Amino acid sequence: MIGDGRAPARSGQLFWQRSERPLRVAMLAPPWIPVPPPGYGGIEAVVDLLARELHRQGHEVTLFAAPGSRSEAEVVEVLERAHPDEIERSLYEADHVARVFAAVDRAARAGRPFDVVHDHCGFTAFAMADRISTPLVHTLHGPFTSETAAFYAHHAAKAHVVAISYAQLAQAPAGLRVAGVVPNPIDAADWPLVADKQDYLLWVGRMTAEKGPHRAIAAARLAQMPLVLAGPVQPGQERFFEREVAPHIDGERIRYLGEVAGERKRQLFARARALLMPIRWPEPFGMVMLEAMVCGTPVIAFPEGSARELVLDGRTGFLVENEEQMAEACAMTGQIDAARCRETIVRRCDVGAVARAYEDVYRRVIDERPPAGYRRVIDERPPIGRSLVIDADHGSLAGRRYAVSAVDD
């Protein structure tokens, strides 16, 4: 409608106006490892970046995290100590979540309620989300199995979820209240762009069969190029490492550095000829792919899980079917322009863009009924500018359709 901004007068018609007020966000990290993580800790690294960036964008963020955590946002240490050697022990996760929910309740009683709880913790908060009145957004950090799919299907009505890739969402059970698909963030400013690469290939990850360090070794040998392996050998992975990886380590053609972090890790990614990603499982995201590509280092990956979304064939790397094709692609890395590779990742996954996407998710979840970031105004004059008109009798956005029409002033 062109004119003075008034919509047609009709009973039951709703208008939605974007609210730009800062939000109060309770960011719930796992109880196992401090934020940011001292070494390996993918979820904690994501939480660190997101809490910091939301704070910088003007929101009031309280980070509930393991002892030893630090952030530009306010940090509340919930338990007496971190539990890095007891990951996924239900005792500590349940204790952690219960204490955070009690803090959320106290804030509401004190007249300073949180607008939203953003949960990265695990299963407990999602299962108990109906215990608090504050809406809860739960980021899906892991893959779906038959057991986890049954869990999420049973508790689906209690909270909203955000997937980190469409590949992950494709594995999700029906009935989830999906608030969006938002990639994990990376702060490009922390990672150097290096165009002049050195003559080694890189593999980084956990020492498991699905991550494929043994396949990376085979591809590197076929390509006749040195390979650097990095990453932890976690409990339960010792036998695989000793059988499939350790016999090939010679300190020259195949080197193993263990777990790396900080500047050493950044330089390792930035100077590699390519990152090999020979995964054989539906990887929900794969943060190492971002870390490589933001340095201008191409990724050569099997087309599993999120690799099909993150790796743009011929632009940020190559998608291949097996070790032989991976070896052939190692000779093609000079075709990838390092600056263009980095630019692609910055545009899609830099922390500023990801934080704004989550803000939209929060505003949508705070009031389920309007589209992202709009507040309800009933039978009133809509604001000047582009608005949305939504008929109230068409049901909720949660799982049903709205009749939406645009109004132009």
C-alpha positions in Angstrom: 0.0 0.0 0.0 1.4 3.4 -1.0 0.2 6.4 1.1 0.2 7.5 4.7 1.1 4.2 6.2 -2.3 3.1 7.3 -3.4 -0.4 6.6 -7.0 -1.4 5.7 -9.1 -1.4 8.8 -10.1 -5.0 9.5 -11.0 -6.7 12.7 -8.3 -9.1 14.0 -5.6 -7.8 11.7 -2.1 -7.6 13.3 0.9 -5.5 12.4 4.5 -6.3 13.3 7.1 -3.6 14.0 10.8 -4.4 14.4 12.0 -3.8 17.9 15.6 -2.7 18.2 16.0 -2.6 22.0 19.0 -4.4 23.4 18.3 -7.9 24.6 19.2 -9.7 27.9 20.7 -13.0 26.9 21.6 -15.9 29.3 24.3 -17.8 27.4 24.6 -21.3 28.8 27.9 -23.0 28.1 28.8 -26.6 28.9 30.2 -27.3 32.4 33.3 -29.2 31.2 35.8 -26.8 29.8 36.4 -23.0 30.4 35.4 -20.5 27.8 37.5 -19.8 25.7 38.9 -23.3 25.7 42.6 -23.7 26.5 43.0 -26.3 23.7 40.5 -28.5 22.0 36.9 -27.4 22.6 34.7 -26.6 19.6 31.5 -25.6 21.4 33.4 -23.5 23.9 35.1 -21.6 21.1 31.8 -20.9 19.4 30.2 -19.7 22.7 33.3 -17.5 23.4 32.9 -15.7 20.0 29.2 -15.4 20.1 29.0 -14.0 23.7 31.7 -11.5 22.9 30.2 -10.3 19.7 26.6 -10.0 21.1 28.1 -7.9 23.9 29.9 -5.7 21.4 26.7 -5.2 19.4 25.1 -3.7 22.6 23.2 -6.7 24.1 23.5 -7.6 27.8 25.0 -11.1 27.8 25.5 -13.2 30.9 27.7 -16.2 30.2 27.1 -19.1 32.5 30.2 -21.3 32.2 32.8 -23.5 33.8 35.2 -22.0 36.3 38.2 -20.3 34.7 36.1 -18.8 32.0 36.6 -15.2 30.8 34.7 -12.9 28.4 33.9 -9.3 27.6 30.4 -10.3 28.6 29.5 -10.9 32.3 30.7 -14.3 33.4 29.0 -16.4 36.1 30.9 -19.5 37.1 28.2 -22.0 38.2 30.0 -25.0 39.6 33.0 -25.1 41.9 35.4 -26.6 39.3 35.5 -27.5 35.6 35.2 -31.2 34.6 37.3 -31.7 31.5 37.8 -35.4 32.2 34.2 -36.2 32.9 32.5 -34.8 29.8 28.8 -35.8 29.4 28.6 -37.0 33.0 24.9 -36.4 33.7 25.7 -35.5 37.3 27.5 -32.3 36.4 25.4 -31.3 33.5 22.2 -31.6 35.5 23.8 -29.7 38.4 25.0 -27.0 36.1 21.7 -26.5 34.3 19.6 -26.6 37.5 21.8 -23.8 39.0 21.5 -21.7 35.9 17.8 -22.1 35.8 17.6 -21.0 39.4 19.6 -17.9 38.5 17.2 -17.2 35.6 14.3 -17.5 38.0 16.0 -15.1 40.5 16.6 -12.5 37.8 12.9 -12.6 36.9 11.8 -12.2 40.5 14.2 -9.3 40.9 12.5 -7.5 38.0 15.5 -8.0 35.6 14.3 -11.0 33.6 16.3 -12.4 30.7 14.7 -12.2 27.3 16.1 -15.5 26.2 18.3 -18.4 27.3 20.7 -19.6 24.6 21.7 -23.2 25.4 24.8 -24.9 24.2 25.1 -27.3 27.1 23.6 -30.6 26.0 20.4 -32.5 26.6 19.4 -31.5 30.1 18.4 -27.9 29.4 16.4 -28.8 26.4 14.5 -31.6 28.2 13.8 -29.2 31.1 13.1 -26.0 29.1 9.4 -26.0 30.2 10.6 -25.6 33.8 11.3 -21.9 33.2 9.1 -19.2 31.7 12.0 -17.6 29.7 12.1 -18.9 26.1 15.0 -21.2 25.4 17.0 -21.4 22.1 19.0 -24.6 21.8 21.8 -24.9 19.3 22.2 -28.4 17.9 25.9 -29.0 18.0 26.0 -32.7 17.4 24.8 -35.3 14.9 21.5 -37.1 15.1 21.5 -40.8 16.0 18.4 -43.0 16.5 18.7 -42.3 20.3 19.1 -38.5 20.1 16.4 -38.2 17.4 14.0 -40.0 19.7 15.0 -37.7 22.5 14.4 -34.5 20.5 11.2 -35.8 19.1 9.8 -36.5 22.6 10.8 -33.0 24.0 10.3 -31.0 20.8 7.6 -28.7 22.1 9.6 -27.4 25.0 12.1 -25.2 23.2 13.3 -23.8 19.8 16.3 -25.3 18.0 18.9 -23.8 15.7 20.7 -26.1 13.3 24.3 -25.3 12.3 23.9 -26.7 8.8 21.2 -27.9 6.5 22.9 -31.3 6.4 22.4 -31.6 10.1 18.8 -30.4 9.8 18.1 -33.0 7.2 18.8 -35.7 9.9 16.5 -34.1 12.4 13.2 -35.8 13.5 9.9 -34.3 12.5 8.2 -31.9 14.9 11.2 -29.8 16.0 10.5 -26.1 16.4 13.3 -24.9 14.1 14.1 -21.2 14.6 16.7 -21.1 11.9 19.9 -22.5 10.4 22.9 -20.5 11.5 26.5 -21.5 10.9 29.2 -21.6 13.6 31.1 -18.3 13.7 34.7 -17.5 13.1 36.4 -14.2 13.8 38.3 -13.6 10.6 40.4 -10.9 12.2 42.1 -13.6 14.3 43.3 -15.6 11.3 46.0 -14.6 8.9 45.6 -14.6 5.1 48.7 -16.3 3.6 48.8 -16.6 -0.2 52.3 -18.1 -0.4 51.7 -21.7 0.9 54.3 -24.2 2.0 54.6 -27.7 0.7 52.7 -29.7 3.2 49.1 -31.0 3.6 47.2 -30.8 6.8 44.7 -32.9 8.7 43.2 -31.7 12.0 40.7 -33.5 14.2 39.9 -36.3 16.7 41.6 -39.6 16.1 38.6 -41.6 15.0 37.8 -43.6 11.9 35.0 -41.4 10.7 37.3 -38.3 10.8 39.7 -40.3 8.5 43.3 -39.6 9.5 44.3 -42.9 8.0 42.6 -41.9 4.7 44.5 -38.6 4.8 47.7 -40.6 5.1 46.8 -42.7 2.1 45.9 -39.6 0.0 49.1 -37.8 1.0 51.2 -40.8 0.0 49.5 -41.0 -3.4 50.1 -37.3 -3.9 53.7 -37.7 -2.8 53.4 -34.8 -0.4 54.2 -34.4 3.3 51.3 -34.6 5.7 51.0 -32.9 9.1 48.5 -34.5 11.5 47.2 -32.5 14.6 44.6 -33.1 17.2 44.1 -34.9 20.5 43.9 -38.6 21.1 40.9 -38.7 23.5 40.0 -41.5 25.8 38.7 -44.5 23.8 40.7 -43.5 20.7 44.1 -44.9 21.7 43.6 -48.3 20.0 42.6 -46.7 16.7 45.5 -44.3 16.8 48.1 -47.0 17.6 46.7 -49.3 14.9 45.9 -47.0 12.0 48.0 -43.8 12.5 51.1 -44.3 14.7 52.9 -46.9 12.4 53.0 -44.3 9.6 54.5 -41.5 11.6 58.1 -41.0 10.6 58.7 -37.3 11.5 59.3 -36.4 7.9 56.7 -37.5 5.4 54.1 -38.0 8.1 54.3 -35.9 11.2 52.1 -35.8 14.3 52.0 -32.7 16.4 49.4 -33.6 19.0 46.9 -30.9 20.0 47.7 -27.4 18.8 46.3 -24.0 19.8 46.9 -20.3 19.6 49.3 -18.8 17.1 50.9 -22.1 16.3 47.5 -23.4 15.2 46.8 -20.4 13.1 50.1 -20.5 11.3 49.7 -24.2 10.7 46.4 -23.7 8.9 47.5 -20.5 7.0 50.7 -22.0 5.5 49.3 -25.5 4.5 48.9 -26.3 0.8 45.5 -27.7 1.6 43.4 -29.2 4.5 42.4 -32.8 3.9 38.9 -33.7 5.1 38.3 -37.4 4.2 35.3 -37.8 6.5 32.9 -40.8 6.2 30.1 -39.6 8.4 27.4 -36.8 8.2 29.6 -34.1 9.8 27.2 -31.5 11.3 29.6 -28.6 10.7 33.4 -29.1 10.7 35.0 -26.0 12.2 38.4 -26.9 10.8 37.1 -26.2 7.3 36.3 -22.6 8.2 39.7 -22.2 10.0 41.5 -23.3 6.8 39.5 -21.4 4.3 39.5 -18.1 6.2 43.3 -18.3 5.9 43.0 -18.8 2.1 43.8 -22.5 2.5 41.7 -24.7 0.3 39.8 -27.7 1.7 39.8 -31.0 -0.1 36.9 -33.0 1.3 34.7 -36.0 0.7 31.1 -34.8 0.0 29.7 -35.8 3.4 27.5 -33.8 5.8 28.2 -30.0 5.9 31.2 -30.3 3.6 28.8 -30.0 0.7 27.7 -26.6 2.0 31.0 -25.2 3.3 33.3 -26.2 0.5 32.4 -24.5 -2.8 34.0 -26.8 -5.4 36.7 -24.9 -7.4 36.3 -21.7 -5.3 37.2 -22.6 -1.7 38.4 -26.2 -2.3 37.4 -29.4 -4.0 34.8 -32.1 -3.3 36.1 -35.6 -4.2 34.9 -39.1 -3.8 37.9 -41.1 -2.6 41.6 -41.0 -1.7 42.7 -41.3 -5.3 40.7 -38.2 -6.3 41.9 -36.4 -3.2 45.5 -37.0 -4.2 44.8 -35.6 -7.7 43.1 -32.5 -6.2 46.3 -31.8 -4.2 47.9 -30.9 -7.5 45.1 -28.4 -8.3 45.3 -26.2 -5.2 47.1 -23.4 -7.2 43.7 -22.8 -8.9 42.2 -21.5 -5.7 42.6 -17.8 -5.1 43.5 -17.4 -1.4 41.8 -13.9 -1.1 38.6 -15.0 -2.8 38.5 -18.1 -0.6 38.8 -16.0 2.5 36.2 -13.5 1.3 33.7 -16.2 0.8 34.0 -17.5 4.4 34.0 -14.0 5.9 30.7 -13.1 4.1 29.0 -16.3 5.2 30.4 -17.1 8.7 32.2 -14.1 10.2 31.2 -13.6 13.8 29.4 -10.3 13.2 27.1 -11.8 10.6 26.4 -14.9 12.8 25.6 -12.7 15.9 23.1 -10.7 13.9 21.5 -13.9 12.6 21.1 -15.1 16.2 19.7 -11.8 17.2 17.0 -12.3 14.6 16.4 -15.8 16.0 16.1 -14.5 19.6 13.6 -11.8 18.6 11.5 -14.4 16.6 11.5 -16.8 19.5 10.7 -14.2 22.2 7.3 -13.8 20.5 6.6 -16.8 18.4 3.8 -15.3 16.4 5.6 -12.5 14.4 8.3 -13.0 11.9 11.9 -12.4 13.0 12.4 -9.3 15.1 8.8 -7.8 14.9 6.6 -6.9 17.8 2.8 -7.0 17.7 0.6 -4.0 17.3 -3.1 -4.8 17.1 -5.5 -2.6 15.0 -3.1 0.4 15.1 -1.4 2.5 12.5 1.6 0.6 11.2 5.0 2.3 11.2 6.3 4.3 8.3 8.4 2.0 6.2 7.9 -1.6 5.0 5.8 -3.7 7.3 4.1 -7.1 7.3 0.4 -7.7 7.7 -0.5 -11.0 9.3 -4.0 -12.3 9.7 -4.4 -13.4 13.3 -6.7 -16.3 12.6 -4.2 -18.3 10.6 -2.5 -19.9 13.6 1.0 -19.9 15.0 4.4 -19.8 13.1 5.4 -22.9 15.1 4.6 -25.6 12.6 1.7 -23.9 10.7 1.3 -21.4 8.0 0.6 -17.7 8.1 -1.1 -15.7 5.4 1.5 -12.9 5.0 1.2 -9.9 2.7 3.7 -7.0 2.3 2.6 -3.4 2.9 4.6 -0.7 1.2 4.3 2.9 2.3 
